[in-house]
Amino acid sequence: MHNYLYETDVTILRYFTIYGPAGRPDMSIFRFIKWIDEGKPVEIFGDGRQSRDFTYIDDITEGTIRALRPVGYEIINLGNNHPNELRYALELIEKYLGKKANIIYKPFHKADLKATCADIKKAKEILDWQPKVSLKEGIKRTVNWHKENRSWLKDIVI
């Protein structure tokens, strides 16, 4: 309505499961890396087959900057457009940490989703944007960052 009445540019971005260096400690990738590295149990709600549209922070940043251009009124999804199962993300973390996860499976939370997936058609068409960093490469970068910052990351409580 504001866009229509006052001809202002309004772009609403919807982000999908962002991860990467210096990520939020309450998000799964950060937690999984920290817990596995410290030898703590990793809690998975469900069987680990639920999938997420994990999107690397550099891709999100690029999409957000591109969305600063005037486009009128748009709601645009920024996501990887390629969901991956949690257990695959865990396998990658184990590989790059060189440590095995101690996984504790708990009942699937009834408020959780089995899958998320961004339709990025508008992002491609309007912003000329699409993600570039695969989950494999993004996890590798994130684990390397974690290793380089262990000295202060150990004090983060999650």
DSSP file (Angstrom, degrees, kcal/mol; ACC not computed):
  #  RESIDUE AA STRUCTURE BP1 BP2  ACC     N-H-->O    O-->H-N    N-H-->O    O-->H-N    TCO  KAPPA ALPHA  PHI   PSI    X-CA   Y-CA   Z-CA
    1    1 A M     >        0   0    0      0, 0.0     4,-3.1     0, 0.0     5,-0.3   0.000 360.0 360.0 360.0 -47.0    0.0    0.0    0.0
    2    2 A H  H  >  +     0   0    0      1,-0.2     4,-2.7     2,-0.2     6,-0.5   0.902 360.0  51.4 -59.5 -41.2    2.8    2.5    0.9
    3    3 A N  H  > S+     0   0    0      1,-0.2     4,-1.3     4,-0.2    -1,-0.2   0.914 113.3  44.8 -60.5 -43.7    4.5    1.7   -2.3
    4    4 A Y  H  4 S+     0   0    0      2,-0.2    -2,-0.2     1,-0.2    -1,-0.2   0.926 118.3  41.5 -67.9 -46.5    1.3    2.4   -4.2
    5    5 A L  H  < S+     0   0    0     -4,-3.1    -2,-0.2     1,-0.2    -3,-0.2   0.899 131.1  22.4 -70.3 -42.0    0.3    5.6   -2.4
    6    6 A Y  H  < S-     0   0    0     -4,-2.7    -1,-0.2    -5,-0.3    -2,-0.2   0.334  96.7-124.0-113.2   5.7    3.7    7.2   -2.2
    7    7 A E     <  +     0   0    0     -4,-1.3     2,-0.3    -5,-0.2    -4,-0.2   0.879  55.3 157.1  52.0  43.4    5.6    5.5   -5.0
    8    8 A T        -     0   0    0     -6,-0.5     2,-0.5    -5,-0.2    -1,-0.2  -0.708  46.9-111.1 -97.0 151.7    8.4    4.3   -2.7
    9    9 A D        +     0   0    0     -2,-0.3     2,-0.4    64,-0.1    64,-0.2  -0.686  37.1 179.6 -82.8 127.5   10.6    1.4   -3.5
   10   10 A V  E     +a   73   0A   0     62,-2.8    64,-2.2    -2,-0.5     2,-0.5  -0.953   6.5 175.1-134.1 113.8    9.9   -1.6   -1.2
   11   11 A T  E     -a   74   0A   0     -2,-0.4     2,-0.6    62,-0.2    64,-0.2  -0.979  11.0-164.1-119.5 121.5   11.9   -4.8   -1.5
   12   12 A I  E     -a   75   0A   0     62,-3.1    64,-3.1    -2,-0.5     2,-0.4  -0.914   8.3-156.5-105.8 123.3   11.3   -7.5    1.0
   13   13 A L  E     -a   76   0A   0     -2,-0.6     2,-0.6    62,-0.2    64,-0.2  -0.840   4.8-157.8-102.9 136.4   13.9  -10.3    1.2
   14   14 A R  E     -a   77   0A   0     62,-2.6    64,-3.3    -2,-0.4     2,-0.3  -0.958  15.1-155.4-111.9 115.6   13.2  -13.7    2.5
   15   15 A Y  E     -a   78   0A   0     -2,-0.6     2,-0.5    62,-0.2    64,-0.2  -0.675   2.1-146.8 -94.8 145.5   16.3  -15.5    3.6
   16   16 A F        -     0   0    0     62,-1.5    39,-0.3    -2,-0.3    64,-0.2  -0.950  61.7 -42.7-119.1 114.8   16.7  -19.3    3.8
   17   17 A T  S    S-     0   0    0     -2,-0.5    38,-2.8    37,-0.2     2,-0.2   0.839  70.2-157.0  36.3  72.5   18.9  -21.0    6.4
   18   18 A I  E     +b   55   0B   0     36,-0.2     2,-0.3    -3,-0.1    38,-0.2  -0.527  20.6 163.8 -77.2 139.5   21.9  -18.7    6.4
   19   19 A Y  E     +b   56   0B   0     36,-1.8    38,-2.0    -2,-0.2   120,-0.0  -0.958  12.2 103.1-147.3 165.0   25.2  -20.1    7.6
   20   20 A G    >   -     0   0    0     -2,-0.3     3,-1.3    36,-0.2   119,-0.1  -0.856  68.9 -16.8 148.3-178.3   28.9  -19.3    7.4
   21   21 A P  T 3  S+     0   0    0      0, 0.0   121,-0.1     0, 0.0   122,-0.1  -0.179 128.4  11.7 -52.9 140.6   31.8  -17.8    9.4
   22   22 A A  T 3  S+     0   0    0    120,-0.2   120,-0.0     1,-0.1     8,-0.0   0.789  96.4 164.6  60.0  30.2   30.8  -15.8   12.4
   23   23 A G    <   -     0   0    0     -3,-1.3    -1,-0.1     1,-0.2    -4,-0.1  -0.123  49.0 -70.9 -71.6 171.6   27.2  -17.2   12.1
   24   24 A R    >   -     0   0    0     -6,-0.2     3,-1.7     1,-0.1     6,-0.3  -0.457  38.9-138.3 -65.2 129.4   24.6  -17.1   14.7
   25   25 A P  T 3  S+     0   0    0      0, 0.0    -1,-0.1     0, 0.0    -2,-0.1   0.683 100.2  59.8 -64.3 -17.5   25.4  -19.5   17.5
   26   26 A D  T 3  S+     0   0    0      4,-0.1     2,-0.2     5,-0.0    -2,-0.1   0.504  85.4  98.1 -89.4  -3.0   21.8  -20.7   17.7
   27   27 A M  S <> S-     0   0    0     -3,-1.7     4,-2.4     1,-0.1     5,-0.2  -0.571  83.1-116.2 -87.7 151.9   21.7  -21.9   14.1
   28   28 A S  H  > S+     0   0    0      1,-0.2     4,-3.4    -2,-0.2     5,-0.2   0.862 108.3  51.2 -58.0 -46.5   22.3  -25.6   13.3
   29   29 A I  H  > S+     0   0    0      2,-0.2     4,-2.4     1,-0.2     5,-0.2   0.933 113.0  45.9 -61.9 -45.9   25.5  -25.4   11.3
   30   30 A F  H  > S+     0   0    0     -6,-0.3     4,-2.4     1,-0.2    -1,-0.2   0.946 116.2  46.3 -59.4 -49.2   27.3  -23.3   14.0
   31   31 A R  H  X S+     0   0    0     -4,-2.4     4,-3.1    -7,-0.2     5,-0.3   0.935 111.7  50.4 -59.6 -48.4   26.0  -25.6   16.8
   32   32 A F  H  X S+     0   0    0     -4,-3.4     4,-2.6     1,-0.2     5,-0.3   0.917 111.9  47.4 -59.7 -44.9   26.9  -28.8   14.9
   33   33 A I  H  X S+     0   0    0     -4,-2.4     4,-2.5    -5,-0.2    -1,-0.2   0.947 115.6  44.9 -61.5 -48.2   30.5  -27.7   14.2
   34   34 A K  H  X S+     0   0    0     -4,-2.4     4,-2.2    -5,-0.2     6,-0.2   0.935 115.4  46.2 -63.0 -47.7   31.0  -26.5   17.8
   35   35 A W  H  X>S+     0   0    0     -4,-3.1     5,-2.6    -5,-0.2     4,-0.5   0.923 115.0  45.8 -64.2 -44.9   29.5  -29.6   19.4
   36   36 A I  H ><5S+     0   0    0     -4,-2.6     3,-1.1    -5,-0.3    -1,-0.2   0.931 113.0  50.3 -64.2 -44.3   31.4  -32.1   17.2
   37   37 A D  H 3<5S+     0   0    0     -4,-2.5    -1,-0.2    -5,-0.3    -2,-0.2   0.873 114.3  44.5 -61.5 -37.3   34.7  -30.2   17.6
   38   38 A E  H 3<5S-     0   0    0     -4,-2.2    -1,-0.3    -5,-0.2    -2,-0.2   0.439 114.3-115.9 -88.2   0.5   34.2  -30.2   21.4
   39   39 A G  T <<5 +     0   0    0     -3,-1.1    -3,-0.2    -4,-0.5    -4,-0.1   0.706  67.2 143.1  74.3  19.4   33.1  -33.9   21.5
   40   40 A K      < -     0   0    0     -5,-2.6    62,-0.5    -6,-0.2    -1,-0.2  -0.590  58.9 -91.6 -89.9 154.2   29.7  -33.0   22.8
   41   41 A P  E     -c  102   0C   0      0, 0.0     2,-0.6     0, 0.0    62,-0.2  -0.343  33.3-137.2 -64.0 144.4   26.5  -34.9   21.6
   42   42 A V  E     -c  103   0C   0     60,-2.8    62,-3.0    -7,-0.1     2,-0.5  -0.921  15.1-145.1-104.0 119.5   24.7  -33.5   18.6
   43   43 A E  E     -c  104   0C   0     -2,-0.6     2,-0.5    60,-0.2    62,-0.2  -0.752  16.6-174.4 -89.7 125.0   20.9  -33.5   19.1
   44   44 A I  E     -c  105   0C   0     60,-2.6    62,-3.2    -2,-0.5     2,-0.9  -0.980  17.4-145.8-118.8 124.9   18.9  -34.1   16.0
   45   45 A F  E    S-c  106   0C   0     -2,-0.5     2,-0.3    60,-0.2     3,-0.2  -0.810  76.1  -0.6 -91.5 109.4   15.1  -33.9   16.2
   46   46 A G  S    S-     0   0    0     60,-3.2    60,-0.3    -2,-0.9    -2,-0.1  -0.734 114.1 -52.0 106.1-161.4   13.8  -36.5   13.8
   47   47 A D  S    S-     0   0    0     -2,-0.3    -1,-0.1    58,-0.1    58,-0.0   0.393  71.9-107.2 -98.1   3.4   15.9  -38.9   11.7
   48   48 A G  S    S+     0   0    0     -3,-0.2    39,-2.3    38,-0.1    40,-0.3   0.446  94.9 107.7  86.3  -0.3   18.2  -36.3   10.0
   49   49 A R        +     0   0    0     37,-0.2     2,-0.1    36,-0.2    -3,-0.1   0.560  45.2 110.8 -87.3  -7.8   16.4  -36.6    6.7
   50   50 A Q        -     0   0    0     35,-0.1    36,-2.3     1,-0.1     2,-0.3  -0.415  62.8-140.7 -64.7 144.6   14.7  -33.3    7.0
   51   51 A S  E     -De  85 115D   0     63,-2.4    65,-0.9    34,-0.2     2,-0.3  -0.816  16.9-166.4-116.4 150.9   16.2  -30.9    4.4
   52   52 A R  E     -D   84   0D   0     32,-2.4    32,-2.5    -2,-0.3     2,-1.5  -0.949  30.5-122.8-131.3 151.2   17.1  -27.2    4.5
   53   53 A D        -     0   0    0     -2,-0.3    27,-0.6    30,-0.2    28,-0.1  -0.539  39.3-163.6 -90.2  67.2   17.9  -24.7    1.9
   54   54 A F        -     0   0    0     -2,-1.5     2,-0.4    28,-0.2   -36,-0.2  -0.317   5.7-168.2 -57.8 128.0   21.3  -23.9    3.4
   55   55 A T  E     -b   18   0B   0    -38,-2.8   -36,-1.8   -39,-0.3     2,-0.1  -0.983  19.0-124.4-128.8 124.5   22.6  -20.6    2.0
   56   56 A Y  E >>  -b   19   0B   0     -2,-0.4     4,-1.9    77,-0.4     3,-0.8  -0.368  21.2-122.4 -70.5 142.3   26.1  -19.3    2.4
   57   57 A I  H 3> S+     0   0    0    -38,-2.0     4,-2.8     1,-0.3     5,-0.2   0.817 108.8  57.7 -56.8 -37.6   26.5  -15.9    3.9
   58   58 A D  H 3> S+     0   0    0      1,-0.2     4,-2.2     2,-0.2    -1,-0.3   0.885 107.4  48.6 -63.5 -36.7   28.5  -14.5    1.0
   59   59 A D  H <> S+     0   0    0     -3,-0.8     4,-2.4     2,-0.2    -2,-0.2   0.918 111.9  49.0 -66.4 -43.2   25.7  -15.4   -1.4
   60   60 A I  H  X S+     0   0    0     -4,-1.9     4,-2.5     2,-0.2    -2,-0.2   0.913 110.3  51.7 -61.4 -43.0   23.1  -13.7    0.9
   61   61 A T  H  X S+     0   0    0     -4,-2.8     4,-2.4     1,-0.2     5,-0.2   0.930 110.0  48.2 -60.9 -46.4   25.3  -10.6    1.2
   62   62 A E  H  X S+     0   0    0     -4,-2.2     4,-2.3     1,-0.2    -1,-0.2   0.923 113.0  48.2 -60.9 -44.2   25.5  -10.3   -2.6
   63   63 A G  H  X S+     0   0    0     -4,-2.4     4,-1.5     1,-0.2    -1,-0.2   0.884 110.6  51.4 -63.6 -38.9   21.8  -10.8   -3.0
   64   64 A T  H  < S+     0   0    0     -4,-2.5     4,-0.3     2,-0.2    -1,-0.2   0.914 110.4  48.1 -65.7 -42.9   21.0   -8.2   -0.4
   65   65 A I  H >< S+     0   0    0     -4,-2.4     3,-1.5     1,-0.2     4,-0.2   0.909 110.2  52.0 -64.4 -41.3   23.3   -5.6   -2.0
   66   66 A R  H >< S+     0   0    0     -4,-2.3     3,-1.2     1,-0.3    -1,-0.2   0.818 101.8  62.4 -63.7 -28.9   21.7   -6.3   -5.4
   67   67 A A  T 3< S+     0   0    0     -4,-1.5    -1,-0.3     1,-0.2    -2,-0.2   0.523  82.4  80.5 -76.5  -4.0   18.3   -5.7   -3.8
   68   68 A L  T <  S+     0   0    0     -3,-1.5    -1,-0.2    -4,-0.3    -2,-0.2   0.694  72.3  95.4 -73.8 -17.4   19.2   -2.1   -2.9
   69   69 A R  S <  S-     0   0    0     -3,-1.2     2,-0.3    -4,-0.2    -3,-0.0  -0.440  93.7 -94.7 -71.9 148.3   18.4   -1.1   -6.5
   70   70 A P        +     0   0    0      0, 0.0    -1,-0.1     0, 0.0     3,-0.1  -0.460  56.2 153.5 -66.4 126.6   14.9    0.3   -7.1
   71   71 A V        -     0   0    0      1,-0.4     2,-0.5    -2,-0.3    -2,-0.0   0.284  50.8-119.8-133.3   6.1   12.6   -2.4   -8.3
   72   72 A G  S    S-     0   0    0    -65,-0.1   -62,-2.8     2,-0.1     2,-0.6  -0.767  73.5 -16.2  89.9-133.1    9.2   -1.2   -7.1
   73   73 A Y  E    S+a   10   0A   0     -2,-0.5     2,-0.3   -64,-0.2   -62,-0.2  -0.953  81.2 151.8-113.0 117.5    7.4   -3.5   -4.7
   74   74 A E  E     -a   11   0A   0    -64,-2.2   -62,-3.1    -2,-0.6     2,-0.5  -0.999  38.3-151.3-145.4 145.5    8.8   -7.0   -4.6
   75   75 A I  E     -a   12   0A   0     -2,-0.3     2,-0.4   -64,-0.2   -62,-0.2  -0.986  30.6-174.9-111.5 119.9    9.1   -9.9   -2.2
   76   76 A I  E     -a   13   0A   0    -64,-3.1   -62,-2.6    -2,-0.5     2,-0.4  -0.961  19.3-138.9-126.7 130.3   12.2  -11.9   -3.2
   77   77 A N  E     -a   14   0A   0     42,-0.5     2,-0.6    -2,-0.4    46,-0.3  -0.710  11.0-165.3 -85.3 133.2   13.5  -15.2   -1.9
   78   78 A L  E     +a   15   0A   0    -64,-3.3   -62,-1.5    -2,-0.4     2,-0.3  -0.954  37.6 122.7-116.8 109.5   17.3  -15.5   -1.4
   79   79 A G  S    S-     0   0    0     -2,-0.6   -25,-0.1   -64,-0.2   -24,-0.1  -0.927  72.9 -99.6-155.1 174.9   18.2  -19.2   -0.9
   80   80 A N        -     0   0    0    -27,-0.6   -26,-0.1    -2,-0.3   -25,-0.1   0.721  41.3-144.4 -76.9 -21.5   20.3  -21.9   -2.3
   81   81 A N  S    S+     0   0    0    -28,-0.1    36,-0.1     1,-0.1    -1,-0.1   0.745  78.5  86.4  61.6  24.0   17.4  -23.4   -4.3
   82   82 A H  S    S-     0   0    0    -28,-0.1   -28,-0.2     2,-0.0   -30,-0.1  -0.615  71.1-151.5-152.5  85.0   18.9  -26.8   -3.5
   83   83 A P        -     0   0    0      0, 0.0     2,-0.4     0, 0.0   -30,-0.2  -0.251  10.4-163.1 -62.6 146.0   17.8  -28.3   -0.2
   84   84 A N  E     -D   52   0D   0    -32,-2.5   -32,-2.4   -34,-0.0   -30,-0.1  -0.971  23.3-108.2-128.0 145.1   20.2  -30.7    1.6
   85   85 A E  E >>  -D   51   0D   0     -2,-0.4     4,-1.8   -34,-0.2     3,-0.7  -0.394  25.1-122.3 -69.7 148.1   19.4  -33.2    4.3
   86   86 A L  H 3> S+     0   0    0    -36,-2.3     4,-2.5   -38,-0.3     5,-0.2   0.880 112.4  58.2 -56.2 -39.5   20.8  -32.4    7.8
   87   87 A R  H 3> S+     0   0    0    -39,-2.3     4,-2.0     1,-0.2    -1,-0.2   0.825 103.3  52.3 -66.2 -29.2   22.6  -35.7    7.9
   88   88 A Y  H <> S+     0   0    0     -3,-0.7     4,-2.2   -40,-0.3    -1,-0.2   0.914 108.4  50.5 -68.8 -42.5   24.6  -34.7    4.7
   89   89 A A  H  X S+     0   0    0     -4,-1.8     4,-2.2     1,-0.2    -2,-0.2   0.912 110.6  50.5 -59.4 -41.8   25.6  -31.4    6.4
   90   90 A L  H  X S+     0   0    0     -4,-2.5     4,-2.7     1,-0.2    -1,-0.2   0.900 107.1  53.5 -62.8 -41.3   26.7  -33.4    9.4
   91   91 A E  H  X S+     0   0    0     -4,-2.0     4,-2.3     1,-0.2    -1,-0.2   0.905 109.5  48.7 -60.4 -41.4   28.8  -35.7    7.2
   92   92 A L  H  X S+     0   0    0     -4,-2.2     4,-2.5     2,-0.2     5,-0.2   0.913 110.8  50.0 -65.2 -42.5   30.5  -32.7    5.7
   93   93 A I  H  X S+     0   0    0     -4,-2.2     4,-2.3     1,-0.2     5,-0.3   0.934 110.9  49.5 -61.4 -45.7   31.3  -31.2    9.1
   94   94 A E  H  X>S+     0   0    0     -4,-2.7     4,-2.1     1,-0.2     5,-1.2   0.921 111.2  50.7 -57.7 -44.6   32.7  -34.5   10.3
   95   95 A K  H  <5S+     0   0    0     -4,-2.3    -2,-0.2     1,-0.2    -1,-0.2   0.935 114.9  40.3 -60.2 -49.5   34.9  -34.7    7.1
   96   96 A Y  H  <5S+     0   0    0     -4,-2.5    -1,-0.2     1,-0.2    -2,-0.2   0.759 119.6  44.8 -78.8 -24.3   36.3  -31.2    7.5
   97   97 A L  H  <5S-     0   0    0     -4,-2.3    -1,-0.2    -5,-0.2    -2,-0.2   0.743 100.6-134.5 -82.9 -25.4   36.8  -31.4   11.2
   98   98 A G  T  <5 +     0   0    0     -4,-2.1     2,-0.3     1,-0.3    -3,-0.2   0.795  69.3 110.3  72.9  28.3   38.2  -34.9   11.0
   99   99 A K      < -     0   0    0     -5,-1.2     2,-0.3    -6,-0.3    -1,-0.3  -0.972  67.2-122.9-136.1 149.1   36.0  -35.9   13.9
  100  100 A K        -     0   0    0     -2,-0.3     2,-0.3    -3,-0.1   -61,-0.1  -0.712  27.9-123.2 -91.8 140.7   32.9  -38.2   14.2
  101  101 A A        -     0   0    0     -2,-0.3     2,-0.9   -11,-0.1   -65,-0.1  -0.599   6.0-141.5 -82.2 142.0   29.7  -36.8   15.6
  102  102 A N  E     -c   41   0C   0    -62,-0.5   -60,-2.8    -2,-0.3     2,-0.4  -0.852  32.3-162.6 -98.9  93.7   28.0  -38.4   18.6
  103  103 A I  E     -c   42   0C   0     -2,-0.9     2,-0.6   -62,-0.2   -60,-0.2  -0.653  16.1-167.4 -91.4 131.4   24.4  -38.0   17.4
  104  104 A I  E     -c   43   0C   0    -62,-3.0   -60,-2.6    -2,-0.4     2,-0.4  -0.969  15.0-148.4-113.7 116.8   21.4  -38.3   19.7
  105  105 A Y  E     -c   44   0C   0     -2,-0.6   -60,-0.2   -62,-0.2   -58,-0.1  -0.719  18.0-177.9 -88.8 132.4   18.2  -38.6   17.9
  106  106 A K  E     -c   45   0C   0    -62,-3.2   -60,-3.2    -2,-0.4     3,-0.1  -0.805  40.6 -72.6-121.3 164.2   15.1  -37.2   19.5
  107  107 A P        -     0   0    0      0, 0.0    -1,-0.1     0, 0.0     2,-0.1  -0.254  59.7 -96.4 -57.8 143.2   11.5  -37.2   18.4
  108  108 A F        -     0   0    0    -63,-0.2     2,-0.3     1,-0.1   -62,-0.2  -0.385  42.5-114.3 -60.2 132.1   10.7  -34.9   15.4
  109  109 A H    >   -     0   0    0    -64,-0.2     3,-1.9     1,-0.1    -1,-0.1  -0.558  16.0-138.9 -74.4 128.8    9.4  -31.6   16.7
  110  110 A K  T 3  S+     0   0    0     -2,-0.3    -1,-0.1     1,-0.3    -2,-0.1   0.682 101.5  53.2 -65.0 -17.7    5.8  -31.1   15.7
  111  111 A A  T 3  S+     0   0    0      2,-0.1    -1,-0.3     0, 0.0     2,-0.1   0.466  93.1  95.5 -94.1  -1.9    6.3  -27.4   14.9
  112  112 A D  S <  S-     0   0    0     -3,-1.9     2,-0.3     1,-0.1     3,-0.0  -0.382  73.0-121.2 -85.3 165.6    9.3  -28.1   12.6
  113  113 A L        -     0   0    0      1,-0.1     3,-0.1    -2,-0.1    -4,-0.1  -0.810   4.0-141.2-105.6 147.7    9.2  -28.5    8.8
  114  114 A K  S    S+     0   0    0     -2,-0.3   -63,-2.4     1,-0.2     2,-0.3   0.812  85.2   1.8 -73.7 -30.5   10.3  -31.5    6.9
  115  115 A A  B     -e   51   0D   0    -65,-0.2     2,-0.4   -30,-0.0    -1,-0.2  -0.996  54.4-160.9-156.4 149.6   11.9  -29.3    4.2
  116  116 A T        +     0   0    0    -65,-0.9     2,-0.3    -2,-0.3   -62,-0.1  -0.989  16.8 169.8-128.1 144.3   12.5  -25.7    3.1
  117  117 A C        -     0   0    0     -2,-0.4     2,-0.4   -65,-0.1    -2,-0.0  -0.914  24.4-137.1-156.1 125.6   13.3  -24.7   -0.4
  118  118 A A        -     0   0    0     -2,-0.3     2,-0.9  -102,-0.1   -39,-0.1  -0.678   8.3-143.1 -86.2 132.1   13.5  -21.2   -1.9
  119  119 A D        -     0   0    0     -2,-0.4   -42,-0.5     1,-0.1     3,-0.4  -0.857  23.0-179.5 -87.7 108.6   12.0  -20.4   -5.2
  120  120 A I     >  +     0   0    0     -2,-0.9     4,-2.3     1,-0.2     5,-0.2   0.122  42.5 116.0-101.9  21.4   14.6  -17.9   -6.5
  121  121 A K  H  > S+     0   0    0      1,-0.2     4,-2.5     2,-0.2     5,-0.2   0.915  79.9  46.8 -55.8 -46.2   13.0  -17.2   -9.9
  122  122 A K  H  >>S+     0   0    0     -3,-0.4     4,-3.4     1,-0.2     5,-0.8   0.894 109.3  54.4 -65.0 -39.5   12.5  -13.5   -9.0
  123  123 A A  H  >5S+     0   0    0    -46,-0.3     6,-1.9     1,-0.2     4,-0.9   0.900 112.0  44.8 -61.6 -39.7   16.0  -13.2   -7.6
  124  124 A K  H  X5S+     0   0    0     -4,-2.3     4,-0.6     4,-0.3    -2,-0.2   0.934 121.1  38.3 -67.4 -46.4   17.4  -14.4  -10.9
  125  125 A E  H  <5S+     0   0    0     -4,-2.5    -2,-0.2    -5,-0.2    -3,-0.2   0.923 128.1  28.5 -74.0 -45.7   15.1  -12.3  -13.1
  126  126 A I  H  <5S+     0   0    0     -4,-3.4    -3,-0.2    -5,-0.2    -2,-0.1   0.894 134.6  26.4 -87.0 -42.4   15.0   -9.0  -11.1
  127  127 A L  H  <<S-     0   0    0     -4,-0.9    -3,-0.2    -5,-0.8    -2,-0.1   0.514  92.7-128.7-100.0  -6.6   18.3   -9.0   -9.3
  128  128 A D     <  +     0   0    0     -4,-0.6     2,-0.4    -5,-0.4    -4,-0.3   0.937  64.7 140.7  53.4  47.4   20.4  -11.1  -11.7
  129  129 A W        +     0   0    0     -6,-1.9    -1,-0.2    -9,-0.2    -2,-0.1  -0.926  24.9 156.8-124.3 142.6   21.3  -13.1   -8.6
  130  130 A Q        -     0   0    0     -2,-0.4   -50,-0.1    -3,-0.1   -49,-0.0  -0.944  46.8 -92.1-155.7 152.4   21.8  -16.8   -7.9
  131  131 A P        -     0   0    0      0, 0.0     3,-0.1     0, 0.0   -76,-0.0  -0.287  32.0-177.6 -66.3 149.5   23.9  -18.6   -5.2
  132  132 A K        +     0   0    0    -76,-0.1     2,-0.6     1,-0.1   -52,-0.0   0.637  56.2  82.2-117.4 -25.7   27.4  -19.6   -6.1
  133  133 A V        -     0   0    0    -77,-0.1   -77,-0.4     4,-0.1    -1,-0.1  -0.759  68.0-144.1 -95.7 118.8   28.7  -21.4   -3.0
  134  134 A S     >  -     0   0    0     -2,-0.6     4,-2.9     1,-0.1     5,-0.2  -0.273  26.4-110.9 -70.4 162.0   27.8  -25.1   -2.7
  135  135 A L  H  > S+     0   0    0      2,-0.2     4,-3.0     1,-0.2     5,-0.3   0.913 119.0  55.1 -60.2 -41.5   27.0  -26.6    0.7
  136  136 A K  H  > S+     0   0    0      1,-0.2     4,-1.9     2,-0.2    -1,-0.2   0.940 113.4  39.5 -57.7 -49.6   30.2  -28.6    0.5
  137  137 A E  H  > S+     0   0    0      2,-0.2     4,-2.4     1,-0.2    -1,-0.2   0.897 115.8  52.1 -68.6 -40.5   32.4  -25.5   -0.1
  138  138 A G  H  X S+     0   0    0     -4,-2.9     4,-2.4     2,-0.2    -2,-0.2   0.903 110.0  47.7 -64.2 -41.9   30.5  -23.4    2.4
  139  139 A I  H  X S+     0   0    0     -4,-3.0     4,-3.0    -5,-0.2     5,-0.3   0.916 110.7  52.9 -64.7 -41.9   30.8  -26.0    5.2
  140  140 A K  H  X S+     0   0    0     -4,-1.9     4,-2.3    -5,-0.3    -2,-0.2   0.939 111.7  45.1 -58.3 -48.1   34.5  -26.3    4.4
  141  141 A R  H  X S+     0   0    0     -4,-2.4     4,-2.2     2,-0.2    -1,-0.2   0.897 114.6  49.0 -62.0 -41.3   35.0  -22.5    4.7
  142  142 A T  H  X S+     0   0    0     -4,-2.4     4,-2.3     2,-0.2    -2,-0.2   0.908 111.2  48.1 -69.1 -42.2   32.9  -22.4    7.9
  143  143 A V  H  X S+     0   0    0     -4,-3.0     4,-2.6     2,-0.2    -1,-0.2   0.909 111.2  51.6 -64.0 -41.8   34.8  -25.2    9.5
  144  144 A N  H  X S+     0   0    0     -4,-2.3     4,-2.0    -5,-0.3    -2,-0.2   0.913 109.8  49.3 -61.5 -42.1   38.1  -23.6    8.6
  145  145 A W  H  X S+     0   0    0     -4,-2.2     4,-1.0     2,-0.2    -1,-0.2   0.916 110.1  51.9 -61.0 -42.8   37.0  -20.4   10.1
  146  146 A H  H >< S+     0   0    0     -4,-2.3     3,-0.8     1,-0.2     4,-0.3   0.930 108.4  50.3 -59.6 -46.6   35.9  -22.3   13.3
  147  147 A K  H >< S+     0   0    0     -4,-2.6     3,-0.9     1,-0.3    -1,-0.2   0.890 109.7  51.0 -59.4 -40.7   39.4  -23.9   13.5
  148  148 A E  H 3< S+     0   0    0     -4,-2.0    -1,-0.3     1,-0.2    -2,-0.2   0.694 117.5  39.7 -70.1 -18.8   41.1  -20.5   13.2
  149  149 A N  T XX S+     0   0    0     -4,-1.0     4,-2.2    -3,-0.8     3,-1.1   0.148  74.0 117.8-119.8  18.3   38.9  -19.0   16.0
  150  150 A R  H <>  +     0   0    0     -3,-0.9     4,-1.9    -4,-0.3     5,-0.2   0.836  65.2  71.2 -53.8 -36.1   38.7  -21.9   18.5
  151  151 A S  H 34 S+     0   0    0      1,-0.2    -1,-0.2    -4,-0.2    -2,-0.1   0.841 115.2  20.7 -57.3 -36.9   40.4  -19.8   21.2
  152  152 A W  H X4 S+     0   0    0     -3,-1.1     3,-1.2     2,-0.1    -1,-0.2   0.683 114.6  67.9-104.8 -21.5   37.5  -17.5   21.7
  153  153 A L  H >< S+     0   0    0     -4,-2.2     3,-1.7     1,-0.2    -2,-0.2   0.797  86.9  71.3 -65.9 -26.8   34.7  -19.7   20.2
  154  154 A K  T 3< S+     0   0    0     -4,-1.9    -1,-0.2     1,-0.3    -2,-0.1   0.764  92.9  57.5 -60.4 -24.0   35.1  -22.1   23.2
  155  155 A D  T <  S+     0   0    0     -3,-1.2     2,-0.5    -5,-0.2    -1,-0.3   0.548  80.4 103.5 -86.0  -7.4   33.6  -19.4   25.4
  156  156 A I    <   -     0   0    0     -3,-1.7     2,-0.5    -4,-0.2    -3,-0.0  -0.645  63.1-149.7 -78.4 124.7   30.3  -19.2   23.4
  157  157 A V              0   0    0     -2,-0.5    -2,-0.1     1,-0.1    -3,-0.0  -0.830 360.0 360.0 -98.8 127.1   27.6  -21.0   25.3
  158  158 A I              0   0    0     -2,-0.5    -1,-0.1  -127,-0.1  -127,-0.0   0.351 360.0 360.0-131.8 360.0   24.8  -22.6   23.1
